[in-house]
Amino acid sequence: MISNIWQLSWAQSNSAFRIGRLHYGGAGDWYVFPLEEPTLLKFIEKNTDIDVDPGFNPVRISSDQFFSYSFLFLTGHGNVSFSEDDAKRLREYLEDGGFLYANDSYGMGTAFPRELKKVFPNRKLVPLPFSYGLYHCVYNFADGPPKIEDWGDDKPAEGYGIFIGKRLVVYYTSEGDPPDGWDPISVHGGTEATHIEALRFGTNLVYWVLTH
């Protein structure tokens, strides 16, 4: 049997970069805004040398295709639930070289950290300092993740991580909702400036994962 770590290495080095949209349990709207990844990847294709496959790719943790993605994206507004098998398999994926970007698009701020404890009982999400390389690797974000959506609470956008050794394996954003800015402007009614800011931030995230 081919090992999972080999599959991840192969996915990163021998095929166009894809993002897997994590289809999680718990009845949350994991599928929300399916244009986010394709729009981001088309921007990355235009502005970098990264070879991309700009599709919307739903994937379950239990799927045979799960380990073929080097980058997973989890978002939504409601509950998130991982079974024991899901948690074990996701931990294996992350330990073998995979990466998960989770974004609270409003309403999953309690559920995701709770479920992540099933994956890593002895690890905590920690705030990333603004000096962290992810925020400066392609475009400069001196104040960390951009605040694309304002939920009316005047809180700054926040970015947290879980590390294995020095490698960032989980990145979590809250209060700012950068992926909303990946969507075409017509979806949320934002501005061209916030749209570009969000796409640049997403570019940093992808570049950082591919190079670290």
HELIX and SHEET records of a PDB file:
HELIX    1   1 ASN A    4  SER A   13  1                                  10    
HELIX    2   2 GLU A   36  ASN A   47  1                                  12    
HELIX    3   3 PHE A   66  SER A   68  5                                   3    
HELIX    4   4 GLU A   84  GLU A   95  1                                  12    
HELIX    5   5 ALA A  111  VAL A  119  1                                   9    
HELIX    6   6 GLY A  133  TYR A  135  5                                   3    
HELIX    7   7 PRO A  178  TRP A  182  5                                   5    
HELIX    8   8 ILE A  185  HIS A  188  1                                   4    
HELIX    9   9 GLU A  192  THR A  211  1                                  20    
SHEET    1   A 7 ASN A  57  VAL A  59  0                                        
SHEET    2   A 7 GLY A  20  LEU A  22  1                                        
SHEET    3   A 7 PHE A  71  GLY A  76  1                                        
SHEET    4   A 7 PHE A  99  ASP A 104  1                                        
SHEET    5   A 7 ARG A 167  SER A 174  1                                        
SHEET    6   A 7 GLU A 158  ILE A 164 -1                                        
SHEET    7   A 7 VAL A 126  PRO A 127 -1                                        
END                                                                             
